Structures are given as structure tokens and as C-alpha cells.
Amino acid sequence: MRALVFDGNLKVEEQRPAPRIQPGEALIEVRRAGICNTDLEITRGYLDFHGVLGHEFVGTVREVASPEDKDWLGKRVVGEINAACGHCPTCRANRPTHCPNRTTLGIGGLDGAFADYLRLPVVNLVEVPASVPDEQAVFTEPLAASLEILEQIHIRPTDRTLVVGDGKMGLLISQVLRLTGAEVGLLGRHPEKAALVERQGVTFHQGLELAPGEMGYDVVVECTGNGEGLETARSLVRPRGTLVLKSTYHGTPSVPLSMYVVDEINVVGSRCGPFAPALRLLERRLIDVEPLISAEFSLKDGLSAFDAAFGKGNIKVLLKVNS
């Protein structure tokens, strides 16, 4: 099969062996895949992953290893990226995304979605509604990650919330937070993105400083992936407010912890989230993802796709693998 592989260098392989599925797994023909900031950071050394990149995908089930799973054949699906062992204490406690034995699609121990085929456990799959086209369904994983915030903390309609970072994740999270009825702001560096969020009732800030005596925001979500953005986010949370960390960082940012203690800030790490609700939001047109698509490339042009994803001004770059 064809695959976009990172082995210290990024390259397109034309004759990579297709995955071999084990009992309980499915072989999925990838239709579309999205390039995520995590994919970009891996090519800079994050997590020391070597293999096929990519974890945001929509595809079609072509093979299953167990007869009881045959009803999945031919279905268009997305998939939870963490492949858990299913029998450790963490899995038995219904926390499979934190299974200590897990592999993670395109990130750790499991080849990813920038290829003709991938494999995943059938229990990870969610069928895509017929009314949700591929170019929307491919956003299911990052949208689910955005929804994880609402799984972890209660945001009241009277809260003031702020998203720091106007990249792909920040733009999605601002849409999710507005569903709560709360006041939502987005702090970013790219004023051309203001129109994407302001039509949805989200206030865009290019620069933001608290006025003297102002208490700050009840909830601030950090999505920049850099230490400067983290400190900005911390400075805008009110005392006893909540700071949600949605970034992964290459390296170790310098963090002045004393102010977290003095202001009694609640810090919440937030990662993967629920797929079925994400698909419902897409099906009901409550989240608008297509304006976030900046470019689409074929798999054979994967190197150019990464160049575009690294480039300024682009939001989401997609790979069209198989139609």
C-alpha cells in the first residue's frame, strides 16, 4: 500500500506492507485524513514516534478478523485512536484511553491513517451517518477532543470563557463552548480568522489585557502549544477559576507555579473525547467545520501537504486517500 511515513525524515512509500489484522480488529480503507498539530510536532521529535503518521480519519471497513464483526463490513466509520488492552485494571475501570498498555494510532506503537489502510479494534469504531460527508466526518476526532472539556468541567451559561490560540483546535473549541450559552472569547494572532468565529457570536481578541480591578475569566482554554501562550492563559484566569490545557508541548515550558498556588487555579489536562456526540453535532449542523479546510492534497503529494500545514495562514489541511 501507499503510506506517508516518518522515520526521522518524512517520505511517501509506494510499497509498504498493508496491516495484518488480529481477532477483534478491522482493516479500514482510508478515505480522508486530516493533518493535526501533533503530526507536525512528531516530525520535530515529539514522542520519538517512527511509522505511518495520522490519527484523524474517515474510512470504510474492508475486512474483519472475527466472524461476529462481519456486520461492520462496508460501513463508513471513524475511530477512537487509543487501542486499549481491555483487561488491565484501568480498562476494567472503564478508562481505556488511559490504558497503560495502549497503542495510539499514528502517535505511539500503531501505524496511522496517512495510508491506504489502517487497523483498529472494532470496539473503537463509530459509524458515520449518511448525511455527514467525508470532509466533515474527518473532523470527528478533534471535535470529540473539544467536547472532552464539557465532559470534565461544568460550564455555566453565566460563565465568561476564553480560548487562547486561534489554530485548528482553538477554532473548534470556541464553537463547542458557545453551545453552553456562556460568553465565549477567542484570543489569537490572526485577525483574518475573526470572521470565522464572530458570525457565531464568539468575540475575537487580537490583544487582550485585563482592566484594573477586572476579575478575569471563569474558564480559560490554552491551545497555543507554547510557553508564552500558557502564561498568557494563566494571567487571564480569575482567582479560583479553571485553566484547561489542550496543548501538547515539545520540550518543557517554564511555568511560574507560585501564581497558580496564590490564585488557587484549577488546572485540567484534557485530551481525547467522545466520538458519538461529535458526530451528532456534525449531523445536526451545530458545528461548522468546512470553513476550516484550507487545502486538500492527494496522498502521493503528502510532502506538499505537510509544507502547507506548516505554512502560515492555513488552518486544516486534508489528505484525500481513496474516494
PEDA-V133690 format. One record per pair of residues at least 4 apart in sequence whose ideal C-beta (glycine too) atoms are under 8 Angstrom apart, sorted by the first residue. I is the first residue (numbers start at 1). J is the second residue. Records with the same first field share a line. If there is no record, write none. Layout:
I = J ; J
This chain:
1 = 15 ; 16 ; 17 ; 18 ; 115 ; 116 ; 117
2 = 12 ; 13 ; 14 ; 16 ; 115 ; 116 ; 299 ; 300
3 = 12 ; 13 ; 16 ; 52 ; 111 ; 114 ; 115 ; 116
4 = 10 ; 11 ; 12 ; 13 ; 52 ; 53 ; 54 ; 114 ; 115 ; 299 ; 302 ; 303 ; 319
5 = 10 ; 11 ; 12 ; 13 ; 16 ; 51 ; 52 ; 53
6 = 10 ; 11 ; 42 ; 43 ; 49 ; 50 ; 51 ; 53
7 = 11 ; 50 ; 51
8 = 50
10 = 43 ; 53 ; 302 ; 303 ; 306
11 = 303
12 = 299 ; 300 ; 302 ; 303
16 = 52 ; 115
18 = 27 ; 116 ; 117
19 = 27 ; 111 ; 117 ; 118 ; 119
20 = 119
21 = 25 ; 26 ; 27 ; 63 ; 64 ; 65 ; 119
22 = 65 ; 119
23 = 65 ; 66
24 = 65 ; 66 ; 69 ; 121 ; 122 ; 123
25 = 64 ; 65 ; 119 ; 120 ; 121 ; 122
26 = 61 ; 63 ; 64 ; 65 ; 69 ; 72 ; 77 ; 119 ; 120 ; 121 ; 122 ; 125
27 = 61 ; 62 ; 63 ; 64 ; 117 ; 118 ; 119
28 = 57 ; 59 ; 60 ; 61 ; 62 ; 77 ; 79 ; 117 ; 118 ; 119 ; 120 ; 125
29 = 59 ; 60 ; 61 ; 62 ; 116 ; 117 ; 322
30 = 57 ; 58 ; 59 ; 113 ; 114 ; 115 ; 116 ; 117 ; 118 ; 321 ; 322
31 = 57 ; 58 ; 59 ; 60 ; 76 ; 134 ; 320 ; 321 ; 322 ; 323
32 = 57 ; 58 ; 134 ; 135 ; 137 ; 138 ; 318 ; 319 ; 320 ; 321
33 = 54 ; 56 ; 57 ; 58 ; 113 ; 114 ; 138 ; 318 ; 319 ; 321
34 = 54 ; 56 ; 57 ; 138 ; 139 ; 141 ; 142 ; 316 ; 317 ; 318 ; 319
35 = 39 ; 40 ; 54 ; 56 ; 305 ; 306 ; 309 ; 316 ; 317 ; 318 ; 319
36 = 40 ; 55 ; 56 ; 142 ; 168
37 = 41 ; 167 ; 168 ; 169 ; 225 ; 248
38 = 42 ; 46 ; 55 ; 107 ; 248
39 = 43 ; 53 ; 54 ; 55 ; 106 ; 114 ; 306 ; 309
40 = 44 ; 306 ; 309 ; 310
41 = 45 ; 46 ; 47 ; 225 ; 248 ; 250
42 = 46 ; 47 ; 49 ; 53 ; 107
43 = 53 ; 306
44 = 250
45 = 250
46 = 248 ; 250
47 = 107 ; 108
49 = 53 ; 106 ; 107 ; 108
51 = 106 ; 110 ; 111 ; 112
52 = 106 ; 111 ; 112 ; 113 ; 114 ; 115 ; 118
53 = 106 ; 112 ; 113 ; 114
54 = 105 ; 106 ; 112 ; 113 ; 114 ; 115 ; 319
55 = 81 ; 104 ; 105 ; 106 ; 107 ; 112 ; 113 ; 141
56 = 113 ; 138 ; 139 ; 140 ; 141 ; 142
57 = 78 ; 79 ; 113 ; 118 ; 138 ; 141
58 = 76 ; 77 ; 78 ; 128 ; 134 ; 137 ; 138 ; 140
59 = 76 ; 77 ; 78 ; 113 ; 118 ; 322
60 = 74 ; 75 ; 76 ; 77
61 = 72 ; 73 ; 74 ; 75 ; 77 ; 125
62 = 73 ; 117
63 = 73
64 = 69 ; 70 ; 72 ; 73 ; 122
65 = 69
66 = 122
69 = 122
71 = 75
72 = 77 ; 122 ; 125
75 = 125 ; 127
76 = 127 ; 128 ; 134 ; 137
77 = 125 ; 126 ; 127 ; 128
78 = 125 ; 126 ; 128 ; 137 ; 138 ; 140 ; 141 ; 275 ; 279
79 = 105 ; 120 ; 124 ; 125 ; 126 ; 275
80 = 97 ; 120 ; 124 ; 125 ; 126 ; 272 ; 275
81 = 104 ; 105 ; 106 ; 107 ; 124 ; 141 ; 272
82 = 96 ; 97 ; 99 ; 102 ; 103 ; 104 ; 105 ; 124 ; 272
83 = 102 ; 103 ; 104 ; 105 ; 110 ; 120 ; 121 ; 124
84 = 88 ; 90 ; 91 ; 96 ; 97 ; 99 ; 101 ; 102 ; 121
85 = 91 ; 99 ; 101 ; 102
86 = 91 ; 96 ; 99 ; 123
87 = 91 ; 92
88 = 92 ; 99 ; 100 ; 101
89 = 93
90 = 95 ; 96 ; 98 ; 99 ; 100
91 = 95 ; 96 ; 99
95 = 99
96 = 102
97 = 102 ; 271 ; 272
98 = 102
102 = 108
103 = 108 ; 109 ; 110
104 = 108 ; 109 ; 110
105 = 110 ; 111 ; 112 ; 113 ; 118 ; 120
106 = 110 ; 111 ; 112 ; 113 ; 114
107 = 112
110 = 119
111 = 115 ; 118 ; 119
112 = 118
113 = 118
114 = 299 ; 302 ; 319 ; 321
115 = 299 ; 321
116 = 299 ; 321 ; 322
120 = 124 ; 125
121 = 125
126 = 140 ; 275 ; 276 ; 279
128 = 132 ; 137 ; 140 ; 279
129 = 279 ; 282 ; 283
131 = 283
132 = 136 ; 137 ; 279 ; 282 ; 283
133 = 137
134 = 138
135 = 289 ; 290 ; 293 ; 296 ; 318
136 = 282 ; 289 ; 290
137 = 279 ; 282
138 = 318
139 = 143 ; 172 ; 278 ; 282 ; 287 ; 289 ; 292 ; 316
140 = 144 ; 275 ; 278 ; 279 ; 282
141 = 145 ; 272 ; 275 ; 278
142 = 146 ; 168 ; 169 ; 172
143 = 147 ; 172 ; 176 ; 278 ; 281 ; 282 ; 287 ; 289
144 = 148 ; 272 ; 273 ; 274 ; 275 ; 277 ; 278
145 = 169 ; 246 ; 270 ; 271 ; 272 ; 273
146 = 169 ; 172 ; 173 ; 175 ; 176 ; 273 ; 278
147 = 151 ; 176 ; 273 ; 274 ; 277 ; 278 ; 281
148 = 152 ; 270 ; 271 ; 272 ; 273 ; 274
149 = 153 ; 155 ; 173 ; 176 ; 177 ; 221 ; 244 ; 246 ; 268 ; 270 ; 273
150 = 155 ; 176 ; 180
151 = 273 ; 274
152 = 244 ; 268 ; 270
153 = 219 ; 242 ; 244 ; 268
155 = 159 ; 161 ; 177 ; 180 ; 182 ; 218 ; 219
156 = 180 ; 182 ; 218
157 = 180 ; 181 ; 182
158 = 182
159 = 180 ; 182 ; 183 ; 218 ; 219
160 = 182 ; 183 ; 185 ; 217 ; 218 ; 219
161 = 177 ; 180 ; 182 ; 183 ; 184 ; 185 ; 217 ; 218 ; 219 ; 220 ; 221
162 = 184 ; 185 ; 186 ; 187 ; 205 ; 208 ; 217 ; 219 ; 220 ; 221 ; 233 ; 236
163 = 170 ; 173 ; 174 ; 177 ; 184 ; 185 ; 186 ; 187 ; 220 ; 221 ; 223
164 = 170 ; 187 ; 220 ; 221 ; 222 ; 223 ; 224 ; 229 ; 232 ; 233 ; 236
165 = 169 ; 170 ; 187 ; 188 ; 222 ; 223 ; 224 ; 225 ; 229 ; 247
166 = 170 ; 171 ; 186 ; 187 ; 188 ; 189 ; 190 ; 193 ; 204
167 = 171 ; 223 ; 224 ; 225 ; 315
168 = 172 ; 292 ; 315 ; 316
169 = 173 ; 223 ; 246
170 = 174 ; 186 ; 188 ; 221 ; 223 ; 224
171 = 175 ; 186 ; 193 ; 196 ; 197 ; 292 ; 315
172 = 176 ; 287 ; 289 ; 292
173 = 177 ; 221 ; 223 ; 246
174 = 178 ; 184 ; 186 ; 197 ; 200 ; 202
175 = 179 ; 197 ; 200 ; 202 ; 287 ; 288
176 = 287
177 = 182 ; 184 ; 219 ; 221
178 = 182 ; 184 ; 200 ; 201 ; 202
179 = 281 ; 286
182 = 219
183 = 203
184 = 201 ; 202 ; 203
185 = 202 ; 203 ; 204 ; 205 ; 208 ; 217
186 = 197 ; 202 ; 203 ; 204 ; 205
187 = 205 ; 206 ; 208 ; 232 ; 236
188 = 193 ; 204 ; 205 ; 206
189 = 206
190 = 313
191 = 204 ; 206
192 = 313
193 = 197 ; 204 ; 315
194 = 198 ; 204 ; 206
195 = 199
196 = 291 ; 292
197 = 202 ; 204
198 = 202 ; 203 ; 204
200 = 288
208 = 236
210 = 214 ; 216 ; 235 ; 236
215 = 238 ; 239
216 = 220 ; 235 ; 236 ; 237 ; 238 ; 239 ; 241
217 = 236 ; 237 ; 238 ; 241
218 = 238 ; 241 ; 242
219 = 237 ; 241 ; 242 ; 244
220 = 233 ; 234 ; 236 ; 237 ; 241 ; 242 ; 243 ; 244
221 = 233 ; 244 ; 246
222 = 229 ; 230 ; 233 ; 243 ; 244 ; 245 ; 246 ; 247
223 = 229 ; 246 ; 247
224 = 228 ; 229 ; 230 ; 232 ; 233 ; 247
225 = 229 ; 247 ; 248 ; 249
226 = 230 ; 247 ; 249 ; 253
227 = 231 ; 249 ; 253 ; 254 ; 255
228 = 232
229 = 233 ; 247
230 = 234 ; 245 ; 247 ; 253 ; 255
231 = 235 ; 255 ; 256
232 = 236
233 = 237 ; 243
234 = 243 ; 256 ; 259 ; 260 ; 265
237 = 241 ; 242 ; 243 ; 263 ; 265
238 = 263
239 = 263 ; 264 ; 265
240 = 263 ; 264 ; 265 ; 266
241 = 263 ; 265 ; 266
242 = 265 ; 266 ; 267 ; 268
243 = 265 ; 266 ; 267 ; 268
244 = 268 ; 270
245 = 267 ; 268 ; 269 ; 270
246 = 270
249 = 253
255 = 260
256 = 260
257 = 261
258 = 262
259 = 263 ; 265
260 = 265 ; 267
273 = 278
274 = 278
275 = 279
276 = 280
277 = 281
278 = 282
279 = 283
280 = 284
281 = 286 ; 287
282 = 286 ; 287 ; 289
289 = 293 ; 316
292 = 315 ; 316
293 = 315 ; 316 ; 318
294 = 308 ; 313 ; 314 ; 315 ; 316 ; 317
295 = 305 ; 308 ; 314 ; 317 ; 318
296 = 317 ; 318 ; 319 ; 320
297 = 301 ; 302 ; 304 ; 305 ; 308 ; 317 ; 318 ; 319 ; 320
298 = 319 ; 320 ; 321
299 = 319 ; 320 ; 321
301 = 305
302 = 306 ; 319
303 = 307
304 = 308
305 = 309 ; 317 ; 318 ; 319
306 = 310 ; 317
307 = 311
308 = 314 ; 317
309 = 314 ; 317
